[in-house]
Amino acid sequence: MSQAGNAKRTILRTEELACGRSLIHDRSPVAKLLVTILFLIAVQSFGKYELSGLVTMILLPMIAYRLANIELSLCFYKLRFVLPFLLIMGVFQPFLDRTPKLCVGALVITGGMLSMAVLVLKGLLCLMASFLLAATTPVTGLCSALERLCIPRIMTSCLLLCVRYVGTLLEQTEVMWESYSLRAPGQKGIHPKAWGSFLGQLILRSVDKADSLYTAMCLRGFQGSFPKGDTDEESLTDRRSLLYLTGSFFLIFLARFLPLAEWIGGLL
Amino acid sequence: MHMADALLAPAVAATMYATSMTAASVSVRRLSKEDGFGEDAGAKKLPTMAVMSALVFAGQMVNYTIPGTGSSGHLCGGMLLTALLGPYAGFLSMIVVLTIQCLFFADGGLMALGANIWNMAFYGCFVGYFLIYRPIMRGKLFRGEKGGKAKIILASVLGCVLTLQLGSFSVVVETSLSGVTDLPFQGFLALMQPIHLAIGLVEGAVTAAVLCFVYEARPELLQDVGETANRGRFSGKATLLVLAATVVVIAGGFSLLASQNPDGLEWSLFGNEDGGYAANMGLDEENYGIASDTSKTLGAVQEKTAFLPDYSFRTGESDLGTSVSGLAGSAMVAGCAVIVCLAGRVVRKKKENEKNRKAFKL
């Protein structure tokens, strides 16, 4: 199974998830985008040894995943992209920072161990938040939210068109890749002699497609932007979205500034 | 090279967002001028940009055999996009690719998107195009029929290697400024630069192969093919803006990374801390040379005029003081240069006027 095929399925699966209905799906994309940004800032604002605070933050995406009816395992599967780089960065921490921070019986936990755990946890939390946004917001909604946040229309339109087109192109790549592999069995990657012609063919076909696409769009009255199909639910004037926004902000502030983990620890 | 959110402090992420968005807004403005669609900038190029973004995205899914290593690499796309679409449309297309990778594949964080755009799109599209691709393609380095291909190969390989080196250097600087890890700056740099040199070479070779294919099949698709050397050089304004941005980055940012050790002259006169200040000529830093009334008076004047002594605030050592010193010094030098230039222009105009007057009298 080629990488192109996997990528196509990932995009389709995420789009499928985004088109579902739930308490989170039905909220305004602007509200969801703002909540995600605030959550990311809150997570990143923790110091390198503040593990207890970060542990509290994990409650929020877990609740949100439950409300959105999305399986957490789908998100953890994506950790394969994030984890290697984080581990490369974090694996040196225990050797570089050996200041004892905590003693659990005979086990001494050093600053390096704590900061490595914080790094990995931060990566996980940020991934959870970003994936939740993508899995609960269709690309059209995301583009309209970005436009409302003053992102130029050329970029939002390009994003929308690209996502629509990437599936077709990945399909074409998959076919080319499959036919190449059948002619060169057991070869790892494409031989240097075929580098230019393989991707070059794809470029030429794509440019031709783009030309016909543009002509077709112009014939249908395209003048540089897509019509806005915003409903009340997509804007922030919707009461439920406002409630979701303020509620989420409040919970993020609580989780960020109150020592909930210490209180729970004190009860035990 | 996609950075994860966990590696960046909010302040660094926000700064990188601001710089990347500035470059994006300049690109949008330039595109609107190019196609004349006004507010709906880039409408003509929109489908091509979208398709090219999708192409780069799809191209990254294809692995290429790296000869003699048994491993494989893939395309990054900055140089390819800039060669096919131009720097502005290429930059915006790369932003779209990075956004999709971030949202759908968790490849690079949402908060780190600004940094990733800067590291991968800015260098590839702007530095790669204006400083490498365009000068080579418009230059007279190679002639003849095969010259075009040679130029493309040189521009692609050089562009990919240099822009990836700059990108990986930026990753190191951004991570170090964020203070997330204890990895020393030099150690991290020594890890990142060599590996990206190898990746850059492979990417350069792939990009060159693809562009050569396009050059043979449809040369009109490539930017600057068949352009003369005199057309489209940097305008005075653009050169000044690039220089000003470089000065701000170097004077304000990189000055913080400057070595705390004495410079060559100080080292040879006074030695350094490791040498117990007795090495070399062994002079006392506070008390050396000939003391005279004139030198004392001038020293007192200097103490009053130096508002940033030793490149920091009078109140004490601070990183902000170093940055402010760098920026203030650069501004003063630029101001002096402007005054000298203006004075030169006045003198030149006077001479020209005199010449004209004499010619009129004759």
Contacts between the chains, C-beta under 8 A, distances in Angstrom:
chain1	res1	chain2	res2	distance
A	2	B	61	7.3
A	3	B	61	4.3
A	3	B	62	7.5
A	3	B	63	7.3
A	4	B	58	6.2
A	4	B	61	4.2
A	4	B	62	7.1
A	7	B	57	7.8
A	7	B	58	7.8
A	7	B	61	5.4
A	7	B	105	7.4
A	10	B	104	6.1
A	10	B	105	6.4
A	11	B	104	5.5
A	14	B	103	8.0
A	14	B	104	5.2
A	36	B	110	6.7
A	37	B	110	7.7
A	37	B	111	7.6
A	40	B	5	6.0
A	40	B	109	7.6
A	40	B	110	6.1
A	40	B	111	4.4
A	41	B	10	5.2
A	41	B	111	7.2
A	43	B	5	7.5
A	44	B	5	6.5
A	44	B	6	7.8
A	44	B	8	6.8
A	44	B	9	6.5
A	44	B	10	4.8
A	44	B	13	7.0
A	44	B	111	6.4
A	45	B	10	5.8
A	48	B	179	7.4
A	48	B	180	6.4
A	78	B	105	7.0
A	78	B	106	4.0
A	79	B	106	7.7
A	81	B	2	7.9
A	81	B	105	6.3
A	81	B	106	5.1
A	81	B	107	5.0
A	82	B	4	5.1
A	82	B	6	8.0
A	82	B	106	5.8
A	82	B	109	8.0
A	85	B	2	7.6
A	85	B	3	7.8
A	85	B	4	5.9
A	85	B	7	7.9
A	86	B	4	5.8
A	86	B	6	5.9
A	86	B	7	7.6
A	89	B	7	6.3
A	89	B	175	7.3
A	89	B	180	7.5
A	89	B	181	5.3
A	89	B	183	6.9
A	90	B	181	7.0
A	92	B	181	7.1
A	92	B	182	7.3
A	92	B	183	5.3
A	93	B	181	6.2
A	93	B	182	6.0
A	93	B	183	8.0
A	96	B	181	7.9
A	96	B	182	4.0
A	96	B	183	6.8
A	96	B	184	7.8
A	97	B	182	4.9
A	112	B	182	6.9
A	115	B	180	7.9
A	115	B	181	7.3
A	115	B	182	7.2
A	119	B	6	5.3
A	119	B	7	7.7
A	119	B	180	6.4
A	119	B	181	7.1
A	120	B	6	7.5
A	122	B	5	6.9
A	122	B	6	3.8
A	123	B	4	5.1
A	123	B	5	6.8
A	123	B	6	3.8
A	123	B	109	8.0
A	126	B	4	7.0
A	126	B	5	3.5
A	126	B	6	6.2
A	126	B	109	5.1
A	126	B	110	7.1
A	126	B	111	6.6
A	127	B	4	7.9
A	127	B	5	7.9
A	127	B	106	5.2
A	127	B	109	7.6
A	129	B	110	7.4
A	130	B	5	7.8
A	130	B	102	6.7
A	130	B	103	6.6
A	130	B	106	6.4
A	130	B	109	6.6
A	130	B	110	4.5
A	131	B	106	6.2
A	133	B	103	7.2
A	133	B	110	7.5
A	134	B	103	4.3
A	134	B	104	5.9
A	142	B	103	7.5
A	152	B	24	7.5
A	152	B	25	7.3
A	152	B	28	4.6
A	152	B	41	6.8
A	153	B	39	7.7
A	153	B	40	6.3
A	153	B	41	7.8
A	154	B	28	5.8
A	154	B	31	6.6
A	154	B	40	7.3
A	154	B	41	5.0
A	154	B	42	4.2
A	154	B	43	7.5
A	154	B	46	6.6
A	154	B	92	6.6
A	155	B	24	7.1
A	155	B	28	7.4
A	155	B	92	5.9
A	155	B	95	6.5
A	155	B	96	6.8
A	157	B	46	5.8
A	157	B	50	7.9
A	158	B	42	7.7
A	158	B	46	6.1
A	158	B	49	5.1
A	158	B	50	5.1
A	158	B	53	6.6
A	158	B	92	6.3
A	158	B	93	6.8
A	158	B	96	5.0
A	159	B	96	5.0
A	159	B	99	6.1
A	159	B	100	7.2
A	161	B	46	6.7
A	161	B	47	6.6
A	161	B	50	3.4
A	161	B	51	7.9
A	162	B	50	4.5
A	162	B	51	7.9
A	162	B	53	4.3
A	162	B	54	5.1
A	162	B	57	7.4
A	162	B	93	8.0
A	162	B	96	5.0
A	162	B	97	7.6
A	162	B	100	6.5
A	163	B	100	6.3
A	164	B	50	7.9
A	165	B	50	5.7
A	165	B	51	5.8
A	165	B	54	4.5
A	166	B	53	7.9
A	166	B	54	4.2
A	166	B	57	5.6
A	166	B	58	6.8
A	166	B	100	7.0
A	168	B	54	7.9
A	169	B	51	7.4
A	169	B	54	4.5
A	169	B	55	6.1
A	169	B	57	7.6
A	169	B	58	4.6
A	170	B	54	8.0
A	170	B	57	7.9
A	170	B	58	5.2
A	170	B	61	6.9
A	172	B	58	7.6
A	173	B	58	4.4
A	173	B	59	7.8
A	173	B	61	6.2
A	173	B	62	6.5
A	177	B	62	6.4
A	187	B	65	6.9
A	188	B	63	7.5
A	188	B	65	5.7
A	188	B	70	7.2
A	188	B	71	7.8
A	188	B	72	5.7
A	189	B	62	7.9
A	189	B	63	4.2
A	189	B	64	4.9
A	189	B	65	3.8
A	189	B	66	7.7
A	189	B	72	3.7
A	190	B	62	6.6
A	190	B	63	7.3
A	190	B	64	5.3
A	190	B	65	6.4
A	191	B	65	5.9
A	192	B	64	7.2
A	192	B	65	6.6
A	192	B	67	5.9
A	192	B	205	7.3
A	192	B	209	7.5
A	195	B	64	5.8
A	195	B	205	7.1
A	195	B	206	5.3
A	195	B	209	3.9
A	195	B	210	7.0
A	196	B	208	7.9
A	196	B	209	3.3
A	196	B	210	5.3
A	196	B	212	5.6
A	196	B	213	3.8
A	197	B	213	5.7
A	198	B	62	7.1
A	199	B	59	5.5
A	199	B	62	7.1
A	199	B	75	7.2
A	199	B	206	7.3
A	199	B	209	7.7
A	199	B	210	4.6
A	199	B	213	7.8
A	200	B	209	7.7
A	200	B	210	5.1
A	200	B	213	3.1
A	200	B	214	5.6
A	200	B	217	6.8
A	201	B	213	7.8
A	202	B	55	6.3
A	202	B	58	7.1
A	202	B	59	7.1
A	203	B	55	6.2
A	203	B	84	7.3
A	203	B	210	6.6
A	203	B	213	8.0
A	203	B	214	6.0
A	203	B	221	7.9
A	204	B	214	7.1
A	204	B	217	6.1
A	204	B	218	6.3
A	206	B	51	4.8
A	206	B	52	7.0
A	206	B	54	7.4
A	206	B	55	4.9
A	207	B	48	6.9
A	207	B	51	7.1
A	207	B	218	7.5
A	207	B	221	6.2
A	209	B	51	6.2
A	210	B	47	4.6
A	210	B	48	4.5
A	210	B	50	7.4
A	210	B	51	3.9
A	210	B	52	7.6
A	211	B	47	7.7
A	211	B	48	7.7
A	213	B	47	4.5
A	213	B	51	7.1
A	214	B	44	7.5
A	214	B	46	7.5
A	214	B	47	4.1
A	214	B	48	7.2
A	217	B	47	6.6
A	222	B	43	7.5
A	223	B	37	7.9
A	223	B	40	6.6
A	223	B	43	6.9
A	224	B	37	4.9
A	224	B	39	7.7
A	224	B	40	2.6
A	224	B	41	7.8
A	224	B	42	8.0
A	224	B	43	3.2
A	224	B	46	7.4
A	225	B	40	5.1
A	225	B	43	7.5
